[in-house]
């Protein structure tokens, strides 16, 4: 006779199996095919006539400066944008969690950047950052901050800063939303006790609030980091194939579409998948450990 836990596990698998089968068809097979094509010399239109060439494409990636620049661009973009979004999202969530008038309206307004499709928001910011007729240069010139129009999307330094700024504008509401959800389920008794004991708000935040919302914050950071590592649309719409801002996804698309090298493009996509998988595993593992290696 099955135990209660066994019956629950069997029921869970019965509900999960159809979803896993669909996922294997729509995601597993394309991923497997991409991995296999990475070991061939396939062109864009002749996958059936491709020849097995082993790790030649991966050796090509390892020796291509453009690939390594795309890797560092992606890692730098992820580190900077997610860090800023985490800090801003935490500040916004703490503000909205306070009992302020009109916070419902502010919450709704906060979600607008996140709700706008990425391609639409990137195109909108592309117009605003245009060096000839963009509103950003017009405002800065009017305020006397700059003395001539800046080429925000052409200059190597300004272009990556612009891409990060646009991503922060769009991604911060997501971080704030998840953090706010975590803040609103915290027990109020803890804060009442801290207030009675005369504990300073700063100390309460670092010793009570932050540890309690740490799991939710970790999930938000993980999701945003995975999105940032796979970033394509915002960078491609704003700067195209500019090497100064090209991400790993942009590089893979360039190899596959522009150069019509299906094998090399698949190898780049597979390398990106491995980097994302390793990062996700590292973050999840680190989140289960305390400092000093004590398991959570």
C-alpha positions as CSV (number, residue, x, y, z in Angstrom):
1,X,0.0,0.0,0.0
2,X,1.4,3.4,-1.0
3,X,2.2,6.0,1.7
4,X,0.6,9.5,1.6
5,X,4.0,10.9,0.5
6,X,4.2,8.3,-2.3
7,X,0.7,9.1,-3.5
8,X,1.5,12.8,-3.5
9,X,4.7,12.2,-5.5
10,X,2.9,10.0,-8.0
11,X,0.1,12.7,-8.4
12,X,2.8,15.4,-8.9
13,X,4.5,13.4,-11.6
14,X,1.2,12.8,-13.3
15,X,0.6,16.5,-13.6
16,X,4.2,17.3,-14.5
17,X,4.7,14.6,-17.2
18,X,2.6,16.3,-20.0
19,X,4.4,19.6,-19.4
20,X,7.8,18.0,-19.4
21,X,7.0,16.2,-22.7
22,X,5.9,19.5,-24.3
23,X,8.9,21.2,-23.0
24,X,11.2,18.5,-24.4
25,X,9.6,19.0,-27.8
26,X,9.6,22.8,-28.0
27,X,12.9,23.4,-26.1
28,X,14.9,20.2,-25.7
29,X,15.0,19.2,-29.3
30,X,16.0,22.6,-30.7
31,X,18.7,22.8,-28.0
32,X,20.0,19.4,-28.8
33,X,20.0,20.2,-32.6
34,X,21.9,23.4,-31.9
35,X,24.5,21.6,-29.9
36,X,25.0,19.0,-32.7
37,X,25.2,21.7,-35.4
38,X,28.0,23.3,-33.4
39,X,30.2,20.3,-34.3
40,X,29.6,20.7,-38.0
41,X,30.5,23.1,-40.9
42,X,26.8,23.8,-41.6
43,X,25.9,26.9,-43.6
44,X,22.7,28.8,-43.1
45,X,20.8,26.9,-45.8
46,X,22.5,23.5,-46.1
47,X,22.2,21.9,-42.7
48,X,21.5,18.5,-44.3
49,X,24.8,18.6,-46.2
50,X,26.9,19.6,-43.3
51,X,30.0,17.6,-42.3
52,X,31.2,16.7,-38.8
53,X,34.3,18.8,-37.9
54,X,34.7,18.1,-34.2
55,X,35.7,21.1,-32.0
56,X,36.9,23.3,-34.9
57,X,34.1,25.8,-34.3
58,X,34.9,26.0,-30.6
59,X,38.6,26.5,-31.4
60,X,37.6,29.3,-33.7
61,X,35.6,30.9,-30.9
62,X,38.5,30.6,-28.5
63,X,40.8,32.4,-31.0
64,X,38.4,35.1,-32.1
65,X,38.9,38.4,-30.3
66,X,35.4,39.5,-31.3
67,X,33.9,36.6,-29.3
68,X,35.9,37.4,-26.2
69,X,34.9,41.0,-26.5
70,X,31.3,39.9,-26.7
71,X,31.8,37.7,-23.6
72,X,33.3,40.6,-21.6
73,X,30.7,43.0,-22.8
74,X,27.9,40.6,-21.7
75,X,29.5,39.9,-18.3
76,X,30.1,43.6,-17.7
77,X,26.6,44.5,-18.8
78,X,25.2,41.9,-16.5
79,X,27.2,42.9,-13.4
80,X,26.6,46.6,-13.7
81,X,23.0,46.6,-14.8
82,X,21.8,43.9,-12.3
83,X,23.7,45.6,-9.5
84,X,22.1,49.0,-10.2
85,X,18.7,47.4,-10.6
86,X,19.0,45.5,-7.3
87,X,19.9,48.7,-5.4
88,X,17.2,50.8,-7.0
89,X,14.6,48.1,-6.8
90,X,15.3,47.7,-3.1
91,X,15.0,51.4,-2.5
92,X,11.8,51.7,-4.5
93,X,10.3,48.6,-2.7
94,X,11.1,50.0,0.7
95,X,9.6,53.3,-0.2
96,X,6.4,51.7,-1.6
97,X,6.2,49.5,1.4
98,X,5.8,52.5,3.7
99,X,2.4,53.9,4.4
100,X,2.4,56.8,2.0
101,X,-0.5,58.5,0.3
102,X,-0.9,57.7,-3.4
103,X,1.4,54.6,-3.3
104,X,-1.1,52.6,-5.3
105,X,-0.8,55.1,-8.2
106,X,3.0,55.0,-7.8
107,X,3.0,51.2,-8.0
108,X,1.0,51.3,-11.2
109,X,3.3,53.9,-12.7
110,X,6.3,51.9,-11.7
111,X,5.2,48.9,-13.8
112,X,4.9,50.9,-17.0
113,X,8.6,50.5,-18.1
114,X,8.5,46.8,-17.4
115,X,5.2,46.3,-19.2
116,X,6.4,48.0,-22.4
117,X,7.9,45.4,-24.9
118,X,11.6,45.6,-25.0
119,X,11.9,46.3,-28.7
120,X,9.4,49.2,-28.3
121,X,11.2,50.7,-25.4
122,X,14.6,50.3,-27.1
123,X,13.3,52.0,-30.2
124,X,11.8,54.8,-28.1
125,X,15.1,55.4,-26.3
126,X,17.0,55.2,-29.6
127,X,15.0,58.2,-30.8
128,X,15.5,60.0,-27.5
129,X,19.3,59.4,-27.5
130,X,19.8,60.4,-31.2
131,X,22.6,62.9,-31.4
132,X,20.9,65.2,-33.9
133,X,17.2,65.4,-32.8
134,X,17.1,63.4,-29.5
135,X,15.4,64.9,-26.6
136,X,18.2,63.8,-24.2
137,X,20.7,66.1,-25.9
138,X,18.2,68.9,-26.2
139,X,17.5,68.8,-22.5
140,X,21.2,68.6,-21.5
141,X,22.1,71.4,-23.9
142,X,19.3,73.5,-22.5
143,X,20.5,73.0,-19.0
144,X,24.1,73.8,-20.0
145,X,25.3,70.4,-18.9
146,X,27.0,69.8,-22.3
147,X,28.2,72.3,-24.9
148,X,27.6,70.1,-28.0
149,X,25.4,67.1,-28.8
150,X,26.8,63.8,-27.7
151,X,26.8,60.7,-29.9
152,X,25.2,58.4,-27.3
153,X,24.9,55.4,-29.5
154,X,28.0,55.8,-31.6
155,X,30.7,56.6,-29.1
156,X,32.2,53.3,-27.6
157,X,32.0,54.4,-24.0
158,X,28.7,56.2,-24.2
159,X,27.0,53.4,-26.2
160,X,27.5,50.8,-23.5
161,X,26.5,53.3,-20.8
162,X,23.3,54.1,-22.8
163,X,22.5,50.4,-23.2
164,X,22.9,49.8,-19.5
165,X,20.8,52.9,-18.6
166,X,17.9,51.7,-20.9
167,X,18.1,48.2,-19.4
168,X,18.1,49.6,-15.8
169,X,15.1,51.7,-16.7
170,X,13.2,48.7,-17.9
171,X,14.5,46.1,-15.4
172,X,14.3,48.0,-12.1
173,X,10.4,47.6,-11.8
174,X,10.8,43.8,-11.9
175,X,13.3,43.9,-9.0
176,X,11.1,46.3,-7.1
177,X,8.0,44.2,-7.6
178,X,9.5,41.0,-6.3
179,X,11.2,42.8,-3.4
180,X,8.0,44.5,-2.5
181,X,6.1,41.2,-2.5
182,X,8.7,39.8,-0.1
183,X,8.5,42.9,2.2
184,X,4.7,42.7,2.5
185,X,4.7,39.2,3.9
186,X,7.2,40.0,6.7
187,X,5.7,39.6,10.2
188,X,5.0,43.1,11.7
189,X,5.5,41.8,15.2
190,X,9.3,41.8,14.7
191,X,9.3,45.5,13.8
192,X,7.0,46.3,16.7
193,X,9.5,44.6,19.1
194,X,12.4,46.4,17.5
195,X,10.7,49.7,17.9
196,X,9.9,49.0,21.6
197,X,13.6,48.0,22.2
198,X,14.8,51.2,20.6
199,X,16.7,49.6,17.7
200,X,17.7,52.0,15.0
201,X,16.0,51.7,11.6
202,X,19.3,51.1,9.9
203,X,20.2,48.2,12.2
204,X,16.7,46.8,11.7
205,X,17.1,46.8,8.0
206,X,20.5,45.1,8.0
207,X,19.8,42.6,10.8
208,X,16.1,41.9,10.3
209,X,14.7,43.0,6.9
210,X,17.6,42.1,4.6
211,X,18.1,38.5,6.0
212,X,14.3,37.8,5.8
213,X,13.9,39.0,2.1
214,X,17.2,37.4,1.1
215,X,15.6,34.4,-0.6
216,X,13.2,36.5,-2.7
217,X,16.0,38.9,-3.5
218,X,18.2,36.0,-4.6
219,X,15.5,34.8,-7.0
220,X,15.0,38.2,-8.4
221,X,18.8,38.6,-9.0
222,X,19.0,35.2,-10.6
223,X,16.1,35.9,-13.0
224,X,17.5,39.3,-14.0
225,X,21.0,37.9,-14.4
226,X,19.8,35.2,-16.7
227,X,18.0,37.7,-18.8
228,X,21.0,40.0,-18.9
229,X,23.4,37.2,-19.9
230,X,21.1,36.3,-22.8
231,X,20.4,39.9,-23.7
232,X,19.9,40.6,-27.4
233,X,17.0,42.8,-28.3
234,X,17.8,46.0,-26.4
235,X,21.5,45.9,-27.6
236,X,20.7,45.0,-31.2
237,X,17.9,47.6,-31.6
238,X,20.0,50.4,-30.1
239,X,23.5,49.7,-31.5
240,X,23.2,46.9,-34.0
241,X,26.4,44.9,-34.5
242,X,28.6,47.5,-32.9
243,X,31.6,45.6,-31.5
244,X,31.7,48.0,-28.5
245,X,28.3,46.7,-27.2
246,X,27.8,43.4,-29.0
247,X,26.7,40.6,-26.5
248,X,27.2,36.9,-27.0
249,X,23.7,36.6,-28.4
250,X,24.4,39.4,-30.9
251,X,27.7,37.7,-31.9
252,X,25.8,34.3,-32.4
253,X,23.2,36.1,-34.5
254,X,25.9,37.8,-36.6
255,X,27.7,34.5,-37.3
256,X,24.5,32.7,-38.2
257,X,22.7,35.4,-40.3
258,X,25.2,37.9,-41.5
259,X,28.1,35.4,-42.2
260,X,25.7,32.4,-42.8
261,X,27.9,30.1,-40.7
262,X,25.4,27.9,-39.1
263,X,28.0,25.7,-37.3
264,X,29.8,28.7,-35.8
265,X,26.6,30.4,-34.8
266,X,25.4,27.2,-33.1
267,X,28.7,26.8,-31.3
268,X,28.4,30.4,-30.0
269,X,24.8,29.8,-28.9
270,X,25.9,26.5,-27.2
271,X,28.7,28.3,-25.4
272,X,26.3,31.0,-24.2
273,X,23.9,28.2,-23.0
274,X,26.8,26.6,-21.0
275,X,27.8,30.0,-19.5
276,X,24.2,30.7,-18.4
277,X,23.8,27.1,-17.0
278,X,27.1,27.4,-15.0
279,X,26.1,30.8,-13.6
280,X,22.6,29.7,-12.6
281,X,24.0,26.6,-10.9
282,X,26.6,28.7,-9.0
283,X,24.0,31.2,-7.8
284,X,21.6,28.6,-6.7
285,X,24.4,26.7,-4.9
286,X,25.7,29.8,-3.2
287,X,22.2,30.7,-2.1
288,X,21.9,27.5,-0.2
289,X,25.1,28.0,1.7
290,X,25.9,30.3,4.6
291,X,29.3,32.0,5.0
292,X,31.6,29.4,6.2
293,X,30.1,26.6,4.2
294,X,27.2,25.7,6.6
295,X,24.3,24.3,4.5
296,X,21.0,26.2,4.7
